[in-house]
Structures are given as structure tokens and as C-alpha cells.
Amino acid sequence: MDELGATGPHFGLPILVPATLVLVIIALLAGRRIEGLPGRFLFLAIWLRMILGAYHVYMFKPMFAGMSGNALVSIIITGLAFLVIRASHLALKVLVPTYLIMFLVAISGALNSDMPGVMTVTVKYGYFVVLLIATFEALRQDRDEMLMPLMIWAFSPLLLFQWLSVALHLPKGSEMGDGLVWIGGYNHEAAFSVSLLLAFLVGCFAHRLNPFIRLGYLALVAIGIFLAGYRTTLMASVPLVATVFWASITQYVSPTQRRVVAATALVVAFVAVLGMAVINYDRFIDLGTFLSNPDALIKPPREFTQVERQILSARPLIWSEYIFAYKDGTSLQHLFGFGPESWSRGFDVYPHNTIIGTLYELGAVGVFAMLLFWATMAVTALRARRHDLPMLIAAHLSFLILNMGTMPFWQLEGLALYAVLCGYTLFSARARIYDWSDPHAEEEEPVTVHFPVAEERYGRPYRFS
């Protein structure tokens, strides 16, 4: 469903099995402390995704009806979710753009006679929807705000296996052969680093965690992202890392000292980002080359020189191949694309950019739906609780940057990242309106908003989603 091929390093069963047993015990101890079925389901779904990545040699192989083990587990998880979440939450307004994309997937697949692609992508978006709803419901039931502090244990497989690879000196060559990366025996640095970004996001919202433990965890995950060495995730993490660093420092000082400390924190964050760029000079110099004149590197693929083909790990070349292939399509394909997952039939690598990938697969209408999707979630974030607002804005910006250099919607790890982010966004926006301590709060009218006509018609306060 989302495999890049079982080419990455792996530890082998003598290391995997004992480590997994320890991780299972940790997961059971943490998971049983989570209140409510949605929260426990969310923990299980994410933990499974994290642990199974270490077994990519086995889980990427076809097991049933041509589907890999990872695909089967994802389908099972999506199906089980419907036994956990409330069916009424499938009608949440923020999900309308998601359903629009799924509808366009079906249309594009039908027009291009590619129903297997429709099924694959539909399951992925179904996975996203149920995880978003599970996150939203779990947070609603989380009276003591302990869900996020406990959720960090779902990412223990990533950190354990990554540091095992460091301790045993088992690195993986980077995608373009320009260095070594440490991804704990997982298949590819892209999915691994996106998973770590999700781990960092969860830590950002673990407000009730001891400050020293929380900052220590966030620092450990940030180091993990750096060791994973995936340039796109490194760049995408900057807004989120800088914001949580600034917020954490200013949170624990007196109001009179807050401005000075905030200014100092911003300077330190800037120096840290600059230092990361200097350390990874060879990786980031290409970004400056591209941004200085992007039009010069979006051109017919045959016009690329050998040097230009190496810029940004060949991304401008890849993007150009898709853009010019799209231009050669029919008018109908310009509108609805070449079909979901159609890249695999004509290209060696996937588009490495969500907008370009959507343009090729779902056409101009698909790009409109994707932008509407992002805009809906971003606007919802602007309505969040005041103490969540800076972090949510930074997180949505980080996710947007991530989409410019890779395709989180193609990876289940990326879909899980956006599902948790959007679920928390929706919860925080609703929390400004409803009192979640009352189990019937959503059925009551906010005290500052009145709809007399609706009350007269329905005989009760107006309920809106």
C-alpha cells in the first residue's frame, strides 16, 4: 500500500523479538492507563504502525490477495475503528473536503479504468478519517489531560530501535548516497522521520507532563529527526521545534521577565537553526540554488544538465517529469487527472510533492479540493484555545512544508500525523465553545450565541458541528 521496497537495513529476529517483547510490556502499561475506548484504540493504531515498520522485511511482502502485511493491518485497523468511534462524527463539517477528495478519487479512477488504485487510496483516506475522529473523541473523554503524556509511549519503538542502531553502529546509506542516516532498522528515512515528527507533535501537546521530562523527550525526538537525516522533515520541523522551544522557555518564567526571555529564546532558536544548516551545508545549499530561481529548474526533463539532475535529490527533475506529463494529457485528464496511484505505471519514483502528485493523479479539480482541505483545517486551527494557538499554527505550517518535498498523504505515517494534528485542532476549537466536563455539553447552546428561529422550530437550543 505504501511501500518503498524492502531495501532498508534490519536487525533480524534475534534482536527484534526480545526488543518487541519489552515494547509490548511498555505499551500495555501505558495503554491501560488511557481513559476511554477511543484513546486506547488510537494508542494501539499508532503503536502498531510504529512497531511493524521495524519488520518491513516481512510486512512488505504480499500475504493475501496481493496485499502486503502492512496493507492488511491498515485495513483491519480502519475496520475496527467503526466499532469504536461514534457514527455521527463521520458527518463532521471539517471532513467534507476529505470526502470531496475521496469522491474525486472514485471519479478519476473510473475515468481511467483503475479501480485497484481507487480502493488503495480510499482505504488510506478512510484510515485518516477514523484516526482523526478517534483523536477528537479521545481528547473529549480525557478529563485529566493525560492522553498526550501517555501517547508518547506509542513511539518507544522508534526511539529504542534508532538508538540501538547507533549503539550497534548500523547506519543506512542516505537516499542519494550523500551520507549515513540512523533509522533503527526501518525501511526508509522518509517514513521514519515523519513518524518522529508525529512523536514530536504529540509531545508538544503533552501539557500535563513534568516540564523536565517533556523537554527531555522533545529534545530526544528532535535529535532523532536530525539523525534520520531526511532533509524535507528537517526543514518541516523548524517552525514546530522553534515554537515549542520558545513557548516552553517563556512558560516557566515570571511575567516581568517574559519579554527578555522570549527575545533570548528567539535568538537561540535562530542560532540553532543556522547551526543545523551549517552542519548540513551540502544538503541545504541545493535549497538556496532552487529558491533563487525556481523557474529555471521547472523545464522539460530532457533539458536538465547532469549537475541540475542532482539538485535537491533530483526533485526538480521529478517534478518536471510529472508536470510535463500532465500537460500532455487530454482535457478530461487536465480536470480529473490520470487516476489514483497512476504514478506507479509511468514513473520510477513517486512525485515527492503533494500538489504536483495531486495534479497528476486527480487533475486541477483535485488540487482545488486538496487546497480546500488544508485551508479548512488551518481556519479551524485559528479558532483554537489561546494556549494551543501558536503551537497549532506552527504545526500546520510544518505539515504544509512537509508536503512540498514529500507526500505524507501517500504514507500511512503521514496520514496518522495529519489525523492527530487535525483531531487535536478540532478538539481545541470546540473546547473554546463547549464545556467538556459536561457529557451533554455539545447538545447545549453556547451561552453567548442564540438562534431563536432554530429554537422555536426544533424546541431546543440549536446544535451545530
C-alpha positions, 0 to 999 in steps of 0.5 A: 500500500505504501511501500518503498521496497524492502531495501532498508537495513534490519536487525533480524529476529534475534534482536527484534523479538526480545526488543518487541517483547519489552515494547509490548510490556511498555505499551500495555502499561501505558495503554491501560492507563488511557481513559476511554475506548477511543484513546486506547484504540488510537494508542494501539493504531499508532503503536502498531504502525510504529512497531511493524515498520521495524519488520518491513522485511516481512510486512512488505511482502504480499500475504493475501490477495496481493496485499502486503502485511502492512496493507492488511493491518491498515485495513483491519485497523480502519475496520475496527475503528467503526466499532469504536468511534461514534457514527455521527462524527463521520458527518463532521463539517471539517471532513467534507473536503476529505470526502470531496477528495475521496469522491474525486478519487472514485471519479478519476479512477473510473475515468481511467479504468483503475479501480485497484488504485481507487480502493488503495487510496480510499482505504488510506483516506478512510484510515485518516478519517477514523484516526482523526475522529478517534483523536477528537473523541479521545481528547473529549473523554480525557478529563485529566489531560493525560492522553498526550503524556501517555501517547508518547509511549506509542513511539518507544519503538522508534526511539529504542530501535534508532538508538540501538542502531547507533549503539550497534553502529548500523547506519543506512546509506542516505537516499542519494548516497550523500551520507549515513542516516540512523533509522533503527532498522526501518525501511526508509528515512522518509517514513521514519522521520515523519513518524518522529515528527508525529512523536514530536507533535504529540509531545508538544501537546503533552501539557500535563507532563513534568516540564523536565521530562517533556523537554527531555523527550522533545529534545530526544525526538528532535535529535532523532529527526536530525539523525534520520537525516531526511532533509524535507522533515528537517526543514518541516520541523523548524517552525514546530521545534522553534515554537515549542522551544520558545513557548516552553522557555517563556512558560516557566518564567515570571511575567516581568521577565517574559519579554527578555526571555522570549527575545533570548529564546528567539535568538537561540532558536535562530542560532540553532537553526543556522547551526543545523544548516551549517552542519548540513551545508551540502544538503541545504545549499541545493535549497538556496540554488532552487529558491533563487530561481525556481523557474529555471529548474521547472523545464522539460526533463530532457533539458536538465544538465547532469549537475541540475539532475542532482539538485535537491535529490533530483526533485526538480527533475521529478517534478518536471517529469510529472508536470510535463506529463500532465500537460500532455494529457487530454482535457478530461485528464487536465480536470480529473487527472490520470487516476489514483496511484497512476504514478506507479505505471509511468514513473520510477519514483513517486512525485515527492510533492503533494500538489504536483502528485495531486495534479497528476493523479486527480487533475486541477479539480483535485488540487482545488479540493486538496487546497480546500482541505488544508485551508479548512483545517488551518481556519479551524486551527485559528479558532483554537484555545489561546494556549494551543494557538501558536503551537497549532499554527506552527504545526500546520505550517510544518505539515504544509512544508512537509508536503512540498518535498514529500507526500505524507498523504501517500504514507500511512505515517503521514496520514496518522500525523495529519489525523492527530494534528487535525483531531487535536485542532478540532478538539481545541476549537470546540473546547473554546465553545463547549464545556467538556466536563459536561457529557451533554455539553455539545447538545447545549447552546453556547451561552453567548450565541442564540438562534431563536428561529432554530429554537422555536422550530426544533424546541431546543437550543440549536446544535451545530458541528 
